[in-house]
Amino acid sequence: VGMINLRAETYARKHKVTLIYGHTHYPLRRHLGKGLFAVNSGDLEDSMTVVEWESGSSPRIVRLKQGKEVQQ
């Protein structure tokens, strides 16, 4: 998982993009500076997490527990 996160961050920095990826079971949100992020959504089934991203705002990880949203 560490190598996946490192490669994703490297890609996002090189191409100057916010990158959202997942299915690693380990949610992570890393600010890369200048409004760019690398966001690992984890996965919906095991870690019960999704990424929410509205235009003009920073992406965030939302943890779903027993039908309730818990924001991170």
C-alpha positions in Angstrom: 0.0 0.0 0.0 2.9 2.3 0.7 4.3 2.0 -2.8 0.8 2.6 -4.3 0.5 5.8 -2.3 4.0 6.9 -3.2 3.4 6.3 -6.9 0.1 8.1 -6.8 1.6 11.1 -5.1 4.5 11.2 -7.5 2.1 11.1 -10.5 -0.1 13.8 -9.1 2.9 16.1 -8.4 4.4 15.5 -11.9 1.2 16.1 -13.8 -0.1 18.8 -11.4 -3.4 17.1 -10.8 -5.6 16.0 -7.9 -5.6 12.2 -8.1 -8.3 10.1 -6.5 -7.7 6.3 -6.4 -8.6 3.5 -4.1 -9.6 -0.1 -3.3 -6.5 -0.5 -1.1 -8.6 -0.7 2.1 -6.5 2.1 3.7 -8.1 5.6 3.1 -5.6 8.5 3.0 -5.8 12.1 2.1 -2.6 14.0 1.4 -2.3 17.7 0.5 0.5 18.1 -2.0 0.5 21.9 -2.0 -1.0 24.5 -4.4 -4.5 23.0 -4.0 -3.5 19.5 -5.2 -4.3 16.3 -3.4 -3.7 12.6 -3.5 -6.7 10.9 -2.1 -7.0 7.1 -1.5 -10.7 6.3 -1.1 -10.0 3.1 0.7 -13.0 1.0 -0.2 -16.7 1.0 0.4 -17.2 -2.6 1.6 -14.3 -3.1 4.2 -13.3 0.3 5.4 -16.7 1.8 4.6 -15.2 5.0 3.1 -15.9 7.1 0.0 -14.5 10.4 -1.3 -16.7 13.4 -1.5 -15.5 16.3 -3.7 -17.6 19.3 -4.7 -16.4 21.8 -7.2 -14.3 24.5 -5.6 -13.6 22.6 -2.4 -11.0 20.1 -1.2 -11.8 16.4 -1.5 -12.6 14.7 1.8 -13.0 11.1 3.0 -16.3 10.2 4.4 -16.5 7.1 6.6 -20.0 5.4 6.5 -20.9 3.6 9.7 -24.2 1.9 10.3 -26.0 4.3 7.9 -24.4 7.4 9.4 -21.7 9.6 7.8 -18.6 10.4 9.8 -16.4 12.9 8.0 -12.6 12.8 8.2 
